[in-house]
């Protein structure tokens, strides 16, 4: 069975918990990563480890492993499509009134903007701390805690953003926020992957997505200055 093959690659029992699978993957990724151990470095083994953990590291993927469902790409495409449909529904049902505009500023823009700042601003200091030794477990756990906290903030920002349709005068601002939120969601996925396989490509990609998200937030803040409060 291909199922047992993935478990063998990660050297865990099919009854292993998700925590045990994650620990095994992190241990083996460090063992075979060229920056960690030149004697045991193996690009081919890293590729097999990544493929195995992509299935076993996600409980939903793991449950449907016998059907070979690679849910990550499908989930991302569906999430984007659903968000776009929801955004169009907001535009179609909006009512352009001063009362709604003020309510949107209080209920959507201000809390979302605050949460975005809480996600974006600490990244540099977090990466500076991690750069002291990316293979240090304590530093990596601290960085993982930051990612988890960002996910909670992002979840709250999404809830605020979807809590009411945007009035017509702030359609451009809403669009900037929408794309900023999506950028951050993908960026956190990249940073999360780095904490699992120590591949700096994912760290750099996540940083670049953060930079784009910060630019989108600045555009929203600049546009909102012309909107009456």
C-alpha positions, -999 to +999 in steps of 0.1 A: +000+000+000+012+035-008-003+044+027+023+023+045+051+036+022+045+072+034+046+060+070+078+041+064+094+072+049+086+092+080+096+061+102+064+062+122+036+037+129+003+040+111-012+046+145+011+076+152-005+108+164-003+140+144+022+153+169+044+123+165+043+126+127+053+163+129+081+155+153+094+127+130+093+149+099+111+177+116+138+153+129+143+137+095+142+170+076+170+183+099+189+151+095+189+151+057+191+189+052+224+200+037+227+230+060+223+207+091+243+176+083+265+173+053+273+137+060+236+126+056+223+153+033+201+140+005+180+161-017+161+131-030+152+120+006+140+156+014+117+154-016+102+121-004+099+134+031+080+165+019+057+144-002+049+120+027+044+148+052+021+167+028-003+138+032+002+126+067+007+160+083-028+170+076-055+150+094-080+154+066-056+144+039-045+115+060-080+102+064-085+102+026-050+090+018-063+058+002-081+080-025-049+100-031-065+133-026-040+161-026-063+186-009-039+215-005-042+230-040-079+222-043-086+238-009-066+270-019-085+273-052-118+268-036-110+292-008-101+319-034-132+312-055-155+314-025-139+346-013-143+362-048-180+351-050-186+365-015-169+398-025-191+401-056-222+394-035-211+422-012-208+446-041-242+436-055-260+441-022-243+472-009-263+504-002-245+536-006-256+556+025-237+578+050-250+556+078-237+524+062-204+541+055-199+551+091-209+516+103-185+500+078-156+522+091-164+512+127-173+475+121-149+466+093-121+490+084-108+499+118-107+465+134-093+449+102-066+475+099-056+471+135-053+433+131-033+437+099-009+459+118-005+434+146+004+407+120+027+428+097+046+449+122+063+422+143+076+401+113+110+417+110+118+413+147+106+377+147+128+368+117+157+386+133+154+365+164+150+333+144+180+341+122+203+337+152+199+299+147+170+287+125+176+251+137+173+260+174+141+243+186+132+271+211+136+298+185+116+278+160+088+272+185+087+309+193+084+316+156+057+290+153+038+307+181+040+340+162+026+323+131-003+307+152-011+341+167-011+356+132-036+330+121-059+339+149-057+376+141-062+368+104-093+347+112-107+376+132-099+400+104-117+378+079-148+377+102-148+415+105-143+420+067-173+397+059-196+411+086-212+436+062-212+446+026-189+475+018-206+508+007-197+520-029-174+548-019-150+524-002-150+497-029-114+504-037-104+503+000-123+470+005-105+455-026-071+464-011-081+448+022-094+417+005-062+411-014-041+419+016-059+393+037-054+367+009-017+375+006-012+371+043-030+338+044-007+324+017+023+340+034+016+323+066+014+290+048+049+296+034+063+305+068+046+274+083+063+252+057+097+267+065+093+257+102+088+221+090+116+216+064+140+245+070+140+254+033+148+291+032+129+294-001+097+293+019+109+319+044+119+343+016+086+337-003+066+344+029+086+376+035+079+388+000+042+381+004+043+401+036+059+430+017+031+429-009+004+427+018+020+457+036+018+477+004-018+468-001-026+480+034-008+513+028-029+518-003-060+512+017-050+537+043-041+563+017-075+558-001-095+559+032-082+595+038-105+607+011-136+590+025-157+610+049-159+594+084 
